[in-house]
Amino acid sequence: MDFNLSEEHLMIREAARDFAKQELLPGVVERDNKQEFPKEQVRKMGQLGFMGMMVDPKYGGGGMDTLSYAIVVEELSKIDASSSVIVSVNNSLVCYGIEKYGNEEQKQKYLTKLATGEALGAFCLSEPEAGSDATSQKTTAIDKGDHYILNGTKNWITNGGSADYYLVIAQTDKEKGHRGINAFIVEKTWDGFEIGPKEDKLGIRGSDTHTLNFNDVKVPKENRIGEDGFGFKFAMKTLSGGRIGIAAQALGIAGGAFEMARDYSKIRKSFGTEICNHQAIAFKLADMHLEIEAARYLVYKSAWDKDNGNNYDTSSAMAKLKASKVAMEVSVEAVQIHGGNGFVKEYHVERMMRDAKITQIYEGTSEIQKIVISRSLLKD
């Protein structure tokens, strides 16, 4: 088994790393403080091809593999997890969902703009009482012949205020259970679609998270994705790929926090020497590096599974579970190594610690990942 990255992967990693340092790092603390959406940075990421990396070039995408995408998200997350989650949602949830399951008309109308960064997408599943449980949707889409009437509320929606197109999961026939769920492409400008206030979050404060309200929104039947009742399967399959992106984000947060802690330990002195020379600090760094490497192999393996046509439901759940845990633990240790300075915003690690927590929550909590993993273990 070859664990070396290809020349192409190394070039992609270098491009993402350079962009993160040159374009994301300046102003990242200020954007976090002000909860400012990185509009200009997102525009530039679109120009670089980061917004539709896996999309077929005939629709304006980069035609890259999932591993390339994971590497980019990882590198962006080392500097700014708020920007990386914008990339993650647009790529692995919105673009993937439309390209994989949408029809040609939908791809030409929506995917071509999403893949180039001309437009931004959002994925709308979570609800106040349903979370990521697609079977408990309260949002309804009533079939009116040539269109649906959409009513309901979605919350915790990443890109909620900045997106142009929204993939909305809704219940069409409650009596059919999960077979009565559909997925729709909804445009921001349609009557009855309202964007609620921006959430004041602990972390990833640069990404905009909103509650969305649908009040008798008329959705043309041609904007339904797949056959009637396909929505539940659509959500589950799309979320599996989304977990790879979030796992890569968590991996990047951990990697960025580790690098800052390592570098700081080489210049901060106590008891007459750099603190990296104290065994207590050296052992912390060794443990942090070990956990990051273990998480990286799981993340890259899940991307490899997807690229090679393997079932990646379990491997993506494993990657997200491990990487999010490592992100939290490593960022906490990074703050500890920085001592009092770790509590100060200019040193970045306190922000990374705050950003790390969300990776254990979105795209399904850690407990949900364990359900996915245990079910695969107990199939027989």
C-alpha positions in Angstrom: 0.0 0.0 0.0 1.5 3.4 -1.1 1.0 6.1 1.5 2.8 8.7 -0.5 0.9 11.6 -2.1 1.1 12.0 -5.9 2.8 14.9 -7.5 -0.6 16.4 -8.3 -1.8 16.0 -4.7 1.4 17.7 -3.4 0.9 20.6 -5.8 -2.7 21.0 -4.7 -1.6 20.9 -1.0 1.0 23.6 -1.7 -1.5 25.8 -3.5 -4.1 25.6 -0.7 -1.4 26.2 1.9 -0.1 29.3 0.2 -3.6 30.6 -0.3 -4.4 30.1 3.4 -1.3 31.9 4.6 -1.6 34.8 2.1 -5.3 35.3 1.9 -7.0 33.8 4.9 -4.5 34.5 7.7 -4.6 38.4 7.4 -7.7 39.5 9.1 -8.8 36.1 10.4 -8.9 37.3 14.0 -10.9 40.4 13.1 -13.4 38.3 11.0 -13.8 36.0 14.0 -14.4 39.0 16.3 -16.9 40.6 14.0 -18.5 37.4 12.7 -17.7 38.6 9.3 -18.3 36.4 6.3 -15.1 36.1 4.1 -16.8 37.2 0.9 -13.7 38.3 -0.9 -11.8 35.2 0.1 -14.6 33.0 -1.1 -14.6 34.8 -4.4 -10.9 34.1 -4.8 -11.4 30.4 -3.8 -13.9 30.2 -6.6 -11.3 31.5 -9.0 -8.8 29.0 -7.8 -11.3 26.2 -8.4 -11.8 25.3 -4.7 -15.6 25.6 -4.8 -16.3 22.8 -7.2 -13.2 20.6 -7.0 -14.8 17.2 -7.7 -17.3 18.4 -10.3 -16.9 17.3 -13.9 -15.1 20.0 -16.0 -18.0 20.1 -18.4 -20.0 21.7 -15.6 -17.2 24.1 -14.7 -15.6 22.0 -12.0 -12.0 20.8 -11.4 -12.6 17.1 -12.0 -10.4 16.3 -9.1 -10.7 13.3 -6.7 -12.0 13.3 -3.1 -8.5 13.1 -1.7 -7.6 16.4 -3.4 -10.7 18.0 -1.9 -9.8 16.6 1.6 -6.3 18.0 1.4 -7.5 21.4 0.5 -10.0 21.5 3.3 -7.3 20.3 5.7 -4.9 23.1 4.7 -7.5 25.9 4.7 -8.6 24.7 8.2 -5.1 25.0 9.6 -5.6 28.8 9.3 -9.3 29.5 9.1 -12.0 26.8 9.7 -14.7 29.3 9.0 -13.6 29.6 5.3 -13.0 25.8 5.1 -16.6 24.9 6.1 -17.9 27.2 3.4 -15.8 25.2 0.9 -16.8 21.9 2.4 -20.6 22.5 2.3 -20.5 23.8 -1.3 -18.4 20.9 -2.5 -19.4 17.8 -0.7 -23.1 18.5 0.0 -24.4 20.9 -2.6 -22.3 20.3 -5.7 -22.0 16.6 -5.1 -25.7 16.2 -4.4 -26.8 17.9 -7.6 -24.1 16.3 -9.8 -24.7 12.8 -8.5 -28.5 12.8 -8.3 -29.8 15.8 -10.2 -30.9 15.8 -13.9 -29.1 17.5 -16.8 -31.3 20.5 -16.7 -30.6 21.1 -13.0 -26.9 20.6 -13.5 -26.8 23.2 -16.4 -28.9 25.7 -14.5 -27.4 25.4 -11.0 -24.3 23.2 -10.8 -22.4 25.2 -13.4 -22.6 28.4 -11.3 -22.0 26.6 -8.0 -18.9 24.8 -9.3 -17.2 28.0 -10.5 -18.0 30.0 -7.4 -20.3 32.3 -9.2 -23.0 31.1 -6.8 -22.9 29.6 -3.3 -25.0 26.7 -2.0 -26.4 25.6 1.3 -27.7 22.2 2.5 -30.9 22.4 4.6 -31.7 19.4 6.7 -31.6 20.3 10.4 -34.7 21.6 12.1 -35.5 22.8 15.6 -36.9 19.4 16.7 -35.2 17.1 14.2 -31.5 17.9 14.0 -29.9 15.6 11.5 -32.8 13.1 11.7 -34.2 13.2 8.2 -37.1 10.9 9.2 -38.5 13.5 11.6 -38.9 16.4 9.2 -41.6 19.0 10.1 -41.0 21.0 6.9 -43.6 20.0 4.4 -43.8 20.2 0.6 -47.4 19.7 -0.6 -47.8 18.4 -4.1 -49.9 20.8 -6.2 -49.5 19.1 -9.6 -46.9 21.1 -11.4 -45.3 22.5 -8.2 -45.0 22.0 -4.5 -45.9 24.4 -1.7 -43.0 24.5 0.9 -43.6 25.4 4.5 -41.4 25.0 7.5 -38.2 26.0 9.3 -34.6 24.9 9.0 -31.9 25.9 11.4 -28.1 25.8 11.9 -27.8 26.3 8.1 -24.2 27.0 7.1 -24.0 29.7 4.3 -27.6 30.4 5.3 -27.5 34.1 4.6 -24.9 34.1 1.8 -26.1 31.3 -0.4 -27.9 31.7 -3.7 -29.3 28.1 -3.9 -30.5 25.9 -1.1 -31.0 22.1 -1.1 -34.1 21.6 1.1 -35.2 18.3 2.6 -39.0 18.2 3.2 -41.8 15.8 4.0 -44.3 15.3 1.2 -46.3 12.3 2.5 -46.0 11.6 6.2 -47.8 8.3 5.9 -45.0 6.9 3.8 -42.4 7.7 6.5 -38.9 8.0 5.0 -40.3 7.1 1.6 -42.3 10.3 1.7 -39.4 12.7 1.9 -38.1 14.7 -1.0 -35.2 17.1 -1.8 -35.6 20.4 -3.6 -33.5 23.1 -5.1 -34.8 26.4 -3.8 -33.6 29.8 -5.0 -33.0 32.7 -2.5 -35.1 35.2 -4.4 -38.4 33.2 -4.3 -41.4 34.7 -2.6 -42.0 33.4 0.9 -38.4 32.5 1.6 -37.1 34.4 4.6 -33.6 34.4 6.2 -33.7 34.7 10.0 -31.1 36.4 12.2 -27.5 35.2 12.2 -26.5 32.9 15.0 -24.0 34.3 17.5 -21.7 31.2 17.8 -18.9 30.0 19.9 -16.7 29.1 17.0 -16.4 29.2 13.2 -17.8 32.7 13.6 -16.7 33.8 10.1 -19.2 31.4 8.5 -22.8 32.6 8.5 -25.3 30.3 10.2 -29.0 31.2 10.0 -32.5 29.9 10.6 -34.5 29.8 7.4 -38.2 30.1 7.1 -40.3 28.9 4.2 -43.8 30.4 4.0 -45.9 29.0 1.1 -42.8 28.9 -1.1 -43.8 27.8 -4.6 -41.2 25.2 -5.8 -41.5 24.1 -9.5 -41.7 20.3 -9.8 -38.6 20.3 -12.0 -36.6 21.5 -9.0 -37.3 18.2 -7.1 -34.1 16.0 -7.1 -34.7 12.5 -8.2 -37.9 10.5 -8.2 -40.8 11.1 -5.7 -39.7 9.8 -2.3 -36.0 9.9 -3.0 -35.2 12.7 -0.4 -34.2 10.4 2.5 -31.7 8.4 0.5 -30.4 11.6 -1.0 -29.8 13.1 2.4 -28.1 10.0 3.8 -25.8 9.5 0.8 -24.9 13.2 0.6 -24.2 13.4 4.3 -21.7 10.5 4.1 -19.6 12.5 1.7 -20.1 15.6 3.9 -18.5 13.8 6.8 -15.3 13.4 4.8 -15.2 17.2 4.5 -15.8 17.8 8.2 -13.3 15.1 9.1 -10.8 17.0 7.0 -11.7 20.2 8.6 -11.2 18.7 12.1 -7.8 17.3 10.9 -6.8 20.7 9.7 -7.7 22.4 12.9 -5.7 19.9 14.9 -2.8 20.3 12.5 -2.8 24.1 12.7 -3.0 24.1 16.5 -0.2 21.6 16.7 2.1 23.6 14.5 1.5 26.7 16.5 2.1 25.0 19.8 5.3 23.3 18.4 6.7 26.6 17.0 5.8 28.5 20.2 7.5 25.9 22.4 10.8 26.5 20.5 10.9 30.2 21.4 9.2 30.4 24.8 11.7 30.0 27.6 11.2 28.9 31.2 13.8 27.7 33.8 16.6 28.8 31.5 15.7 26.9 28.3 13.0 26.7 25.6 10.0 24.9 26.9 10.2 22.2 24.2 13.3 21.0 26.0 11.2 20.1 29.1 10.0 16.5 28.9 6.4 17.4 29.9 6.1 19.7 26.8 8.0 17.3 24.5 5.7 14.4 25.5 2.6 16.5 24.8 3.8 17.3 21.4 4.6 13.7 20.7 1.1 12.6 21.7 -0.5 15.4 19.7 1.4 14.4 16.6 0.6 10.7 17.0 -3.1 11.4 17.2 -3.1 13.7 14.2 -1.3 11.1 12.1 -3.8 8.4 13.1 -6.7 10.7 12.2 -5.1 11.6 8.9 -5.0 8.0 7.8 -8.6 7.6 8.6 -9.6 10.7 6.7 -7.5 9.9 3.7 -8.8 6.3 3.7 -12.4 7.5 3.7 -11.6 9.8 0.7 -9.9 6.8 -1.0 -12.9 4.6 -0.4 -15.2 7.2 -2.1 -12.8 7.6 -5.1 -12.6 3.9 -5.6 -16.3 3.2 -5.5 -16.2 1.5 -2.1 -19.0 1.9 0.5 -17.7 4.9 2.5 -20.5 5.3 5.0 -18.6 3.6 7.8 -15.1 4.9 6.9 -16.4 8.5 6.8 -18.1 8.1 10.1 -14.9 6.7 11.6 -12.9 9.5 10.1 -15.2 12.2 11.5 -15.4 10.6 14.9 -11.7 10.3 15.3 -10.7 13.6 13.7 -13.2 15.7 15.6 -12.0 14.1 18.9 -8.4 14.8 18.0 -9.2 18.4 17.0 -10.7 19.0 20.4 -8.0 17.4 22.4 -5.0 18.8 20.4 -6.4 22.4 20.4 -6.9 22.2 24.2 -3.3 21.1 24.6 -2.1 23.8 22.3 -3.8 26.4 24.6 -2.1 24.7 27.5 1.3 24.8 25.9 0.9 28.5 25.2 0.1 29.1 28.9 -1.5 32.5 29.5 -0.9 33.6 25.9 -3.1 30.7 24.8 -6.0 32.7 26.3 -5.2 35.7 24.1 -6.8 36.0 20.7 -3.6 37.1 18.8 -2.1 33.7 19.4 -4.9 32.0 17.5 -5.1 28.8 19.5 -8.0 29.8 21.6 -10.0 30.4 18.3 -8.9 27.0 17.1 -10.2 25.4 20.3 -13.5 27.1 19.9 -13.7 26.1 16.2 -12.8 22.5 17.1 -15.9 21.9 19.1 -18.3 22.3 16.2 -16.7 19.4 14.4 -18.0 17.1 17.0 -21.5 18.4 16.4 -22.4 19.1 12.8 -22.9 16.4 10.1 -24.1 14.3 13.0 -22.8 14.3 16.6 -20.2 11.8 17.8 -23.0 9.6 19.1 -24.5 9.4 15.6 -21.2 8.4 14.1 -21.0 5.6 16.7 -24.5 4.4 15.6 -23.3 4.3 12.0 -20.2 2.4 12.9 -21.8 -0.1 15.2 -24.6 -0.9 12.7 -22.0 -1.9 10.2 -20.2 -4.1 12.8 -23.4 -5.8 13.7 -24.9 -6.4 10.3 -24.3 -10.1 10.3 
